[in-house]
Amino acid sequence: MKNWRYKLERFMIGRNGADQLSQAIVMFGMVLYVVYFISGEQFFNICSTAALFYALFRVFSKNVAARSKENAVYMRYIQFVKTKWEYRKTHKVFLCKKCGKIVRVPKGKGRIEVTCPVCRTSIIIKS
Ligand SMILES: [Zn+2]
């Protein structure tokens, strides 16, 4: 038992491992499999399998830099969606077109000029 764990740890050295994006892809693959199970449509079965293999590829990938970059893009998108949902009633949330910073402005102010707090770019927003 201990030997197995040691071998697995050795095998995973220098590999990406199960990051948030891989976990999300596995979840997505499972959802597709449920859809396949209910509908019996072979297309969903193929997509589900492809998603699971892609997740495996990401977990065992030795190109950690590229996988980290993909995961960072995914995490930033999740953060954006979370912020948008959290402030959905009071603020308009958007991404700065230049630096990608998540910016929020109060709703109901009409057309206003917003300056990005990071890169100082001016954006005209209808809130
Ligand atoms: Zn900016």
Residues whose N, C-alpha, C, O or C-beta is under 5 A from the ligand:
A	BS01	ZN	C96 K98 C99 G100 K101 C116 V118 C119 T121
